Amino acid sequence: IKMGGCCGSARLFCKDFRAFVFQLRVIDIAVAYVIGGTFSTVVESLVDDILLPPFGFLFGDTAFSNLTIKMHNFDYPNNPPVVIRYGEFIESLIYLLFTSFALFCIVILVIRLRNGHKKKNDEDNDQMQEFREQIKVLTEIRDLLGTKVDPKT
């Protein structure tokens, strides 16, 4: 068995893994994952504790998860009824809507911040371009004044 090939493969694997970790920004992805989990918890609390209770008064029950339809099987009355939990489905839709809305707001905020930064950079570039043009004109004036010919000659 050749040991050199094994060590070379291990080194190549380590090199590839290092490139994966640092080039693909795995740490950034991990941080985003943790923040996303926390964000999910906040949205869940918002929906469960603040938004759903007022809607619960409309249906006579404060918890949407208790909203069900029971379908009894009359051919086999001893079997338990089939339960359709449409309240949990409604809760899931509300979570989806609020999570989507919150993410939309965050994306819009980031886009506006980037555009504002880009606009500022564009303005700075425009000012630098004007400054360069002024320097060019002043240099031309200086050169013309330096080569000014005496009218008496």
N, C-alpha and C positions, 0 to 999 in steps of 0.2 A: 504494500500500500504506500502510495506516495504522500508524504506529509506536506510537501510544499504546495501541492494543489489544494489541499484542504485549508491550509493557512491563507493561501492567496484568495480562495473563495470567501473565507471568513472576513478578510480585510476588505474585499470588494463589497461584501454584504454590509459591513460597518460603514464604509464610505457612502454607499447608497442610502443607508438608513439616516446617516447624518445629513445628507443632502435633502432627504425627504423631510426631516424635522425642521431644518433651518430654511430651506427654500420655500416650502409650502406653508410655512408659518403655522405649524401644528399648535404651538402655544396660543396663537391668536384664535384658532378654531376652538381650542379647549376653553379659553376665557369666554368666547361667544356662547359656547354651549352652557356654561355655568350661569352666565347672565340670562340666557334664554330660559333656563329652568326657573330662575328666580322671577323673571318677568311673567312666566306662566302662572306661578303661584300668586303673584299680585293680581293678575287678571282674574284668576279663579276666585280670589277673595272679593274682588270688586263685584263680580257677577253674583256670587252666592250671598254675600253679606249686605250688599247695598242695592243692587238692581232687581234681583228676583223677589225679595220680600214684598215690595209694593205690588208687583204683578200677581203675587199669590193671593192678595185680597180679592182680585177679580174672579179667581177660580175657587175661592173658599178654602184654599189650602196654601200655607206659606211655603211649602216645599214642592217645587215642580216635579221632583223625582217621585213623588207620591201619586202623580197623575197617571192612571193606568186604565186600560180596557181589559176586562176579564171576559174571555170567551169560553163558555161552558160547553162541554161535549155531551149532548143529550142522549147520544147512543150509548155512551159509557159514563154514566153519572158518577161512578166511583173514582174516575180519574180526576186529578186536579185540573182546574181550568188553565187555559193558556193565557198568559198575561202579556199584553203589549204595553210596554213602558214608554209611551209617547212623551211623557214629561221629561224623562232623561234625554230624549232626542231633542226636545226644545231647548233644554239647558246646553246641550252640546252646540246647537246652532247659535245660541247667544254667545257662548264662549268664542266660537269661530268669528262671529261678527265683531266682537269687541277686540279680540286679538288682532284681527285684520285691520281694524280701524287704528289701533294703537301703533301697529307696525307701519301703516300708511303714514301716520303723523311723523313717526321717527324718520322714515325715508325722505319725506318732503323736507323736514328740518335739515337733514344732512345735505340734500341736494341744494337747498337755499344757502346753507353755509358754504358749500363748495363753490357755488356760483358767485357768491359775494366775495369769496377769497380770489376767485379767478378774475372777477371784475376789477378788484383792487389791483391785482397784478397787471391787468391790461392797462389800467389807468397809470400805474407806475411806469410801464413800458412806453406809453404814449408820452408821458412827461419826459422820460429819458430821451425819446426820439426828438422831441421839441428842443430839449437842451442841446443835443448833438447838432441839430440844424442851426441853432443860434451860435454855437461855437464855430461851426463851419463858416457861417456868414461873417462873424467877427474875424476869423482867420483870414478870409478873403479881403476884408477891409484893411486889416493890418498889412497884408502883403501888398495891396494896392498903394497904401500910404508909404510903405517902405520903398517902392519902386517909383514913387512920384518924381516926375521929371521937372526940373526947374524951368518955368516958362521963359526965362530970359535967354536960355541957350537955344 
